[in-house]
Amino acid sequence: MPPQPPPQNKQRIGGELPLVEQRIRDMQSAQAAREEGTPQQIVMAQVREKLRETLTPAQLERPSGADKAAALQMIRDEIGRFNRHAESYGRPVLEGDLESIAQQMLYSILGLGPLEPLLEDESIEDIYINGPREVIVTGDGGVQVRQVDFGTSEELMEILNRALAPSGRRLDFQSPTVDAQLSDGSRLHAVIKPIAQPWPLVTIRRHRLVASTMEDLIRLETITPLAARFMEAAVRSYASILVCGATASGKTNTINCFSSYFDEMEAKLVIEDTRELHLRGYNVRYLVTRPPSVEGTGAINQAHLVKQALRMRPRRIIFGEVRDAEAWDMCNAGNTGHDGMIAGVHANNPRDGIDRVATLARRGVENVPEEVILREVVRAIMLVVHQEFDHATGKRHIKQIAEVTGNVEGLNAVIQPIFDWQNGALQWTGNRPYPRLAERLKNHGYDYDVIFAGEEPQGGRGLW
């Protein structure tokens, strides 16, 4: 048998290429230097083609750190080859900070493209993308238009799917909407054609942990020290609390901060549609819903997760946001020994918050009178915290803390304010709690009179 030639140690990426392949790539670069298009577009096309030959589809969608490092070196090499050949043919070369250009190309090819620096900017809170060439951000600098170009709608959709890959969700023409949490905790919602124009329409809510304790909320002027002292007693006494407000009013941050009053070792179970809460302490479990498959099967909703939660013996159950029929299961749990629940809901004030929960609860049960449903709700919830975002100042404020007395008059829950927004500040009303709340505080070592000792009420209001 004739002697076999030594095996070629062909490194597909990040090393010296075999001589023949090196010459082929030089010829490709020379051809590319003569093609039409900007130098950056030409180099990007070359690199994309080579990476498709080099990396698997899984690596392209979820590249490792080593894949990215090797790809960056490939981009540097390709820029050098392109510029050498472009000069020899008298064509424009790629100019500027070549290392920065290479990094931006890497973002576009294996990262999240122009989206990446926006997600890394700590001053940004919300990102609105209206097609591939319009980006608006809100945050510490107010509302700003950013000069960002994603290329085409298809290229932007490719970037979005790369961002969605860790969540296991995907955006395509069979599933033209998606809601998911990104790896950095941000919440992404996207819609594509045929139901969106221009497309894609993308909204990203950055998960900025601007507050993690009640002291942070006091510093940010979201709550007053006196109100925080009262809420500490309520949370530690396992009063069930509903946090209501509009989108972006700060409900998630407030619930996170309430967790600083939890026993850090007690079993805590969080139910959410998309992971947003990050509770303090140990023994925190998270259950997250699952959307249906393309075939319309396999969905797991919050109502199903509540039933699973009750079998896991939690000391507290926390709902990131009550949205549907799970409200009935939540109230049933609250009335069968699972006190200390905390839940968020979209509503304009405390009364609307209670009414909203009752409306959602009706979806979970049939042939039950409205009054019975309302009584179930008011027995399950003791306090409602209402929060608002002030667009003029950019600050979030707790505007009311109201006691749900447990009583119903007709089809109206009886609610009284403990704190109310008056004269531009959150003020104690001086209203005394009903026996249900007073006894709960007392049983856990808190006296309402001691909490407010030395404080003067600022014009109390009666029942709502």
N, C-alpha and C positions, 0 to 999 in steps of 0.2 A: 504494500500500500504506500503510495507516495506520501511524503511528509505533509501534514496539514499545516496551513499557515497559522501563525499565532492568532488567537481570537482578538477581534477589535473591541476595545473597551469603549463602546460608544455611549457617551453621556448625553442624554437627551436635552439636558438643560443645566446651565451653571458650570460647564466645563469646556475644554477644548474640543471642537468638533472634528471628526475625521476629515482628512484633506479634501476628499471629493465633495463631501457635503459643504465644506467651507467655501469651495469654489462655486458650487451651485448657489449658495446664498449671496456670494459676491455678485454673481450674475443677476440674481433677483434684485439686489439693491441697486445695481447699475441700471436695470430696466425701470425700477421704481423711480429713480432720480429723473428719468425722462418722461414720466407720466404726469398727467394733469392733476391739479389739486394742490392744497397747501402742503408744505413740508411735513407739518404735524399730522395731517390727515393721511399722507402717504406712509409715514413711519408707523402710525397706529394700525393701519390696515395690514402692513407687513407683520407686525408683532402679533396681532390677533390671529393671523393665519398660522404663524409658527406655533403659537400657544395651543391652538386647536389640534395641531399635529403632535404636540408634546404632552399635554395634560389630558386626563380623562374628563368627561363631562362633570363628574362629581367634584374633581379638583377645581374645575373652572367655576363651579357654583359655590363651593366652600373651600377655598384654597387655604393651605396651612401657612404658617409663618415661613417655612422653608420654601414653599412654592412661590410665595411673594418675593422673597429675597432673590431667588434664582431668576424670576421673571424681571425684576428690576435690573439685574445685571444684563439680561438679554436686551432690554430696552436701551440701556447705555451703549451696548455693543452695536445695536442696530442704528442708533443715532449717529455713532461714529462712522459706520460704513456708508450710511446715506450721505452724510456731509462730504465725505471723500469723493464719492462718485458724482454728487451734484456739482462740486467744484470743477471736476474734470470735464463736465458737460456744459459748464457755464450756466447752471440752473441755480435758483435760490436755495440757500442752505437753511438749516434750522438754527436760529440765532436766539440769544438771550441766555438766561441762567439754565444751562442744559440739565443740571442735576434737578432743579425744581421742575422743569418740563418733564423729565423722566418720571419723577414722583407723581405728577398729575396724570401722566399716561397710565401709570400703575393703578392709581385710583379708578380711572375710567375702565380699565380692562379687567382687573381682578378685585378692585375695591368697589366703592359706591360712587365713583366718579365725582362730579361736582357736589354731590350730596354729602360727601365725607367731611369736608371742612365745615359745612353748616352744622353737622351733628357734633363736631368737636368744639364749636363756639359756645362757651358756657353762658354768654350773654343772651343767647337766643332761647325763647320759650316755645314759640309756635312757628311752623314752616308751612307755607301755602304754595303749592306748585300747580300752576295752571297751564298745562302743556309743557313742551320742552324748553321754552324760552322765557317764561315769566315766573319769577320766584319772589314772594313777599314774606318777610319775617317780622315777628313781633318779639319784644323782649325789653331788656334794659334800655335800649336805644329807641323805644317806641316802635312805630310801624315804618318799615323800610323796604324799598325795592332793591333787590340784589341782582347784579349783572351776572347771570349764570346761564350757560347754554348747554343743554343736555344732548344737543345734536338733533335727533329725530325722536318721534314718539315711541318708535320701536326700541331705540337705544335706551330711552328712559325706562321703558317697561322691563328691559333686561336688567337694569340696575336695581329696580324695585324687587324683582324676583331674587336677585342676589341678596338683597337685604332681608327678604322674607324667608330665605332658605332655612336658617336655624329654627324658625318657628314651625316648620313643616307645612306652611301654607303657601299658596301660589296664586298668581294673577294671570289669567288668560281669557280668551274670548268665550270659553264655556262658563267660566266663573269670573265675570267682569267686575266684581267688587271683592274687597278683602279688608279685614280688620285684624291687626296683629301687633304683637309687641316685638320691637327690635332688640338686638342683643344688648344695647346700652340702656334698655328700659323705656325708651321712647315708644309712644303708641302711634301706629301708622294706619291710616285709612286711605284706600285708593279706589278709583273708579275709572274704567276705560270705555272706549266705544263698544257698542253703539249707544250706550246710555249716557255718555259724557262728551261734551264738546267745549273747549278743546280737550284733548286727552293725552296722557292720563291727568286726572285731577287728584292731587295728593294732599292730604293734611297730616302733618306730623306734630304731635304734642310731645314736647320734650319732657322727660321725667327729671325735673330739677329738684333735688332734695334740699330746698332752701330752708327747710325746718324739719327737725327730727325730735324736738322736745317742746314742751309747753313754754319753756324759757325762750326758745327761738320765736315762738308765736308772739310772746310778749314784746320781744325786741323788735319784731316786724310790725308791731301795733295791730296785729290781727285780733288780739284779745287783751283784756286788762288783767292786771295781777289779781284783782278781787274775783273776777269771773273765772280765772284759771284756778284759784283756790277752791271755788265752788265745784268746778268740773273735776278737780282731783278727788274731792269727796264723793262725787257721784260715780265716777269711774271705779274707784276703789270699793265702792259699796255695791257694785254690780247692777247699777241702774241701767236699763236698756235705753240706748240713745240712737236717735235718728238724726243724721247730719244732712241738711238739705241746702240747695242752692243751684244756680245755673251752671252750665258748662264753664270750666276754668275759674270757678269761684274759690277753689282751694280746698274742696271737700276731702280729697285724697290726702293732702298734707296734714289736715286737721286730724283725720282718723289715725294716720301714722303717729302724730304727736300724742294722741290719747294713749297709745300703746306704751308710752314711757311711764304710765301709771299702772300698768299691768304687773302682776306677779310674774317675774321673768321666767319662772319654772313651770307655771301652769300651762296646761294643754290649750293651745290656741289654734283655731281652724279658720282659714280665710277662703271665701268663695267669691270668684270673680269671673267675668267673661274674658278679660285680658289682664294678665299680671301687671298690677300697678302698685299695690301696697307692699311695703317692706317693714313689717312690724319688728319692734325691738324684742330682745330676750331670746330664750331658748324654746324648744318644743313648739315651733310654729310650723303648721302644715298648710299647704296651698292646694286648693282644688280649682281647676280652670275648665270652663266649658269647651266643647268641641263642635265646630260647625259641621253640617252634613257634607258628605262626599259629593262628587259630581253626580253620582247616581241618586242623590237625595237621601242617603241612608247614613246611619252611624252617628247622628247628632246626639250630643249630651248637653242638656240644658241645666240651669241652676236649680230647678225644682228637683231634678234627679240627684244633683250633688248635695242638696240639703238632706235627702234621705240617707245618702252615704255618710254624711257628716255625723248624723245622730248615732250611727253605729261605731263611731271612732272615739267616743267618750270625751269630747272637748269640754273644757271648762268655760270657754268663750267661743262664740261663732261670730265672725265679722264678715259682712257683705260689702264688697267694694262699691257695688251699686245694685239696687233692686230695680229690675226692669220689667218683670213679667209675672207670670202666675206663681213664681217661687215666693211671692209676698205672703200667700196663704200659708205655705209650709213654714216660712220664717215666723209668722205670728203664732202658729200652732206650737212651734218649738219654744217660743218665748213664754207661752202659757202652760207649758208642761215641764217646768223645772230648769230650762236653759236660760237663766238670767244673764245679765252682763253682755247681751248682744249689742253690736254697733253696726249700723247700716247707713249707706249713702243713698240719696234719691234726688232726682231733679225736681225742684219745686221752688216757688217764688216766695214763700213764707211758711211759718210753722203749720198754720191750718192747712194750707195747700199740700204740705208734706204729708200730713195724716190722711187727707182726702186722696192723695195720689196713691199711697200704700193701699188704701181700701179699694180703690178702683182696680189696681193691679191684682189684689187678692181675689176679686170677683172672677178673674179669668181662671183661677185655679179650682173653682168649686161651682157646682150647679145646684139650682133649686134651694139656695140658702138666702133668706131675706137680707136686704141691705143692712138693716139695723143689727142683725146678728154678726155680719161681717165687720161692721164698724166697731161693735163691742169687742170683738176678738182683737182688732187692731189696737184700740186704746188700752186694753189690758196688757198688751205685749210691749208697749212703748211708754217710757216714763218721761223722757225729755226730748225736745227737738231743738237742735242747734241750727240756726239759719245763718248762712254766710253769703257775702256778695263781693264782687270785684268792682272796685272804683276805677273806671276808665280814665277819669281826670287825673288821679294821682298814681295809678298803677299799683295801688295797694289793695289787699284783701282784708275785709273786716267781718268779724262775727257781729251780726246786727241784732239778733234776738236769741235768747235762751229761754225756752218756754216749757212749763210743766204740763204734761198730759195727765189730767187728774184721774182718769179711769172712768169718768162719768160721761154719759151721752144724753143730750137733750134733743129729742126727735132724731134727725139724721145729722146732728152736729156734735162733734167731740167738744167737751168742755176743756178749754186750755187757758192757762194763765201765764203771763210773762214774769219770769224771775229777773231777767235782764232785758233791757230794751234800748234801742238807739235813740238818744235824745240829745239835742244841742251838739251834734257832731261827735258824740262819744257813746260807748256802751255803758249804760247806767243801771245800777241796781234799783229795782222798782219798790222794794220793801215788802212785796207780797210774801206772805208766809205759805210754806208748802202744805199741801193736803196731807192727811195722815199717811197715805200710802208711801209717799216719798220721805216724809219726816221719819217714819218708823224704820224705813230701810237705812237711812243715814245713821240713825241712832243705833241700830243693831250692829253696825260696822264701826262704831266708835266715833261717829261724827255728830256734832250738835249744830243745828242750823243757826242758833243764836251765837254760838262761839265763832262760827265761820264769818259772820257779819258783825262781830263785836266792834263797836266804835265807828261803824260806817253809817253814813246818813243816806237814806233813800232819796232818789232824785225824781220825785213825781211818779208814783206808782200808777199802774193801770189795772183795771178790773179784769174780769174774765173775758176771754175772746170768744 
